[in-house]
Amino acid sequence: MGAALALGERGRGRTTPNPNVGCVIVADGIVVGRGWTQPGGRPHAEAMALAEAGEKSRGATVYTTLEPCAHISTRGPACSDLLQLAGVARVVVALGDPDLRTNGAGVARLRDAGIAVDLGLGAAAARSAMVGFLMRRQHGRPAVTLKLALSLDGATAMGSGASQWITGPQARAHAHLERTRHDAILVGRATIDADDPTLDVRLPGLEARSPRRFILSRTPDLHHPAPDCALPWENLAAPDAIGTLQAIDTMLVEGGPTTAAAFLSADLVDRLLLYRAPIVVGGGRTLPDIGLSDLSEAHGSWAMTDARTLGSDRLEVYERVRE
Ligand SMILES: NC(=O)c1ccc[n+]([C@@H]2O[C@H](COP(=O)([O-])OP(=O)(O)OC[C@H]3O[C@@H](n4cnc5c(N)ncnc54)[C@H](OP(=O)(O)O)[C@@H]3O)[C@@H](O)[C@H]2O)c1
């Protein structure tokens, strides 16, 4: 299942509206098929792995990070049908599919056909890998990551507004990698005015993975820098309008502090990426009020899931703890 999860990562940020599933087929202890959801969402991971395994899938065990789909679409057959036709003996599934067209029906169809099904192996990792797909199905909005570059004293910019650069090249390269894992990036209007960022991906080989770009602004139909530029900017009028965005299941909010606070106040941040540089700024710009009336409200909201050193900077990753 670990190998299937790793394959699923290849599709991260490229498969919306479908989930980035990974699949491995094992026969007699040997991997005979590998698949992951292809850009745009099709073929599905299981279909790709079965195509590679061919006849070797007869009697094999399939590891897949999401319940095989039960619905026939105009874009392809149901994976639960493909698995039956291939004659697999056992399917190990990390996570049930909340999509109402499947939602248990995929597992039921496999079991009805005499295929052994085990559910739950690697469920937590699968949930984290497909967080955008799950958030869209369960809460009707994209999963939101907030990225901030901070000084040791919590400044996002100097008092003058200058913020290029707080962190070093390794941290900035990591932030570019994060961009490739999201369907969209958003910054506030004042960040555009101050920094004129391109917000594209400039990692060698990954330039084509730049996500859609949004400006948070109350000014409707804002076009920046020009309506006809190759990668146009789109406008978002308020944080809670993210649910209306089509084909966006994951969004990376890159500041500035007013925008960060607006998303935090609306409780729309699911993951925090804090890149902390070993500098003290003093008198810098920090986050404005996010509507807390007591410190006790701040405690227990975030759990650290990762921490690492990037050059001379430190990255801390937190996930929102919700009941
Ligand atoms: N360290 C970092 O990680 C980082 C990242 C990015 C930027 N920065 C720095 O941060 C500074 C800019 O940040 P900032 O806080 O001044 O501004 P900002 O967050 O970039 O943009 C503020 C603008 O966003 C729009 N906005 C904010 N809340 C909104 C809401 N609830 N609904 C609709 N629109 C909303 C408004 O645009 P309209 O006025 O058009 O309505 C507002 O003027 C710059 O100095 C930049 O260099 C630092």
The ligand as a Gaussian input file, in Angstrom:
#p B3LYP/6-31G(d) Opt

LIG

0 1
 N        6.028000      36.671000       4.073000
 C        5.088000      36.212000       3.299000
 O        4.810000      34.999000       3.300000
 C        4.359000      37.150000       2.393000
 C        3.535000      36.622000       1.392000
 C        2.841000      37.501000       0.579000
 C        2.975000      38.875000       0.775000
 N        3.807000      39.357000       1.731000
 C        3.913000      40.818000       1.963000
 O        2.670000      41.215000       2.515000
 C        2.395000      42.569000       2.129000
 C        0.992000      42.634000       1.543000
 O        0.096000      42.088000       2.475000
 P       -1.194000      42.872000       2.981000
 O       -1.655000      42.200000       4.230000
 O       -0.892000      44.308000       3.017000
 O       -2.230000      42.641000       1.815000
 P       -2.730000      41.356000       1.034000
 O       -3.242000      40.354000       1.994000
 O       -1.727000      40.915000       0.036000
 O       -3.935000      41.988000       0.194000
 C       -4.952000      42.703000       0.845000
 C       -6.079000      42.875000      -0.118000
 O       -6.726000      41.631000      -0.317000
 C       -8.104000      41.836000      -0.499000
 N       -8.800000      41.223000       0.644000
 C       -8.344000      41.018000       1.889000
 N       -9.298000      40.439000       2.652000
 C      -10.365000      40.281000       1.841000
 C      -11.660000      39.736000       2.017000
 N      -12.055000      39.233000       3.203000
 N      -12.519000      39.726000       0.972000
 C      -12.133000      40.217000      -0.226000
 N      -10.914000      40.762000      -0.453000
 C      -10.057000      40.791000       0.575000
 C       -8.327000      43.330000      -0.505000
 O       -8.164000      43.760000      -1.847000
 P       -9.028000      45.003000      -2.468000
 O       -8.582000      46.183000      -1.716000
 O       -8.661000      45.019000      -3.926000
 O      -10.464000      44.657000      -2.221000
 C       -7.171000      43.816000       0.338000
 O       -6.845000      45.156000       0.104000
 C        3.464000      42.955000       1.147000
 O        4.411000      43.723000       1.848000
 C        4.054000      41.634000       0.712000
 O        5.423000      41.797000       0.374000
 C        4.480000      38.528000       2.549000

